[in-house]
């Protein structure tokens, strides 16, 4: 008889997301949800505005998640979650973790006012923005999370996006909320660890999760995790935490920071960029990384 | 206990006596005293509720919806621009079947900026699936908030309790405060059958195909149709406990009236003074104040108006290109039935211009002076 191999599990076994959901192949947002629910467990309630996940979960009367979901209006993830938390508390449920789960359009753009309001009041919710860098659910239109250089259906190649991505974690840090973290589907252990940490903090907690989208990025579905990993290793999307709006900790130090060129080349949305434009993007990423190192005191 | 209070505070006391558990609101003139008093009540513990001080009316309604789906009795108040900003969420509250109760102070829509009363704010939300109660006294405001929670929670349909800016919101009247224990008997705690909880996970309001959406709307309308009888029934129950009847309409000297003036809101009180004066002058006038606009009380309106020779509807609102809104509603209630009186329509008091006894005298002169009503709007008191 073969001896059973012992394996150390680095993630909780519990699965609160089932198969049968409606995501595209290689969807990063789907992995992000799966990881988050592993960290938070079943005593969780989600508020999901218009975004890919409003569809991914499944059409009425089906749901692929074993936690309750309130599908809310586009700009109301934070305000609806605020109400749900208040309602649960006032009816005797102080245990359930209430999560606003929104895409980048619902966070960086249309939902920013409600998010800022909730953060300023320090509402006791976890806000997760899964960022696929455009309005993917409506067919790949640019958002203020779309990076410089990217093609989308509203930033065609002749007029590609020429403004950088909005710095959402800096905006949230300016609110002085207790906890902010970036996370990546390529580093689930890091994501789950930080989400578990956040669960035990009260007040507004904000997660910015990098979630590649093969449909919108014109990349291969089997490259999604690879792209997410590259984005961490080349500092396009560094992993860090900010506590109380000021204390910044880098979760992944980059001794051998990779160039962004290889990352860009795997995505059709950047195909049109010239060497000069890529060099300009590299310079921008480098400058941002240096600022981050400075803030982390490294 | 009797207390002298402004109309806005009647809303606050109504929410307090109803034991609202979550209140979420944003300030707007002339609503502010509603939420100021409620926030004091929450702070001093006389009301055990969470007050969320949101950054907009849109977020106010969104958080009320969130709290309601979690199972909490929920209240808010707004006016005019604030109500318009909520518009998307008003559909959300009714479509999602969340029995939020909201005070709305009727204020004219900008531009130009106006803080004074007319009804175009709430009437612009007529078709959002909310019940609408138009009140004419502070006592009625307080009583109606309590009743509205009971009706809304039975049907899972939200409701607006509406009062005129300044002529009611800032007018002080004596109000009888019902005993809390008696109110608790009338209005037990909110305990919805289905709520957002990890103990019984459901997805609320997700993607709904043409296969299912139509039926959801049919069910909403079927429940809305139960509202008139339920409003009457709870109104009688309220009368037994507190001595004040709450109905769909409020008729005054209509039984033998040859001419009935149809009004809503505080204009009804003025209409009654006019009716008394007209009767002294030998004109058999009456007043029908329509309190509930949605659901529209077709039967009772028909039953009262059919006896009159002429009906004059005074609207403090306008649907541009299609006359006053109560006028349209009353006409549609009477249309196609034999023996119904002609209905005359008047626009008065927009932007807070006073509606006085003289306003009604002009309305009566016009109505008595014409055989039949034509489609043209008759404007009262406008400087042409």
Interface residues (C-beta under 8 A of the other chain):
Chain A: X42 X43 X44 X45 X47 X54 X55 X57 X58 X59 X60 X61 X62 X63 X65 X66 X67 X68 X69 X70 X71 X72 X73 X75 X76 X78 X79 X80 X81 X82 X83 X84 X85 X86 X87 X88 X89 X90 X91 X93 X96 X113 X114 X116 X117 X120 X121
Chain B: X21 X22 X24 X48 X49 X50 X52 X53 X54 X55 X56 X58 X59 X60 X62 X63 X64 X65 X66 X67 X68 X69 X70 X71 X72 X74 X88 X89 X92 X196 X197 X198 X200 X201 X202 X203 X204 X205 X206 X207 X208 X209 X212
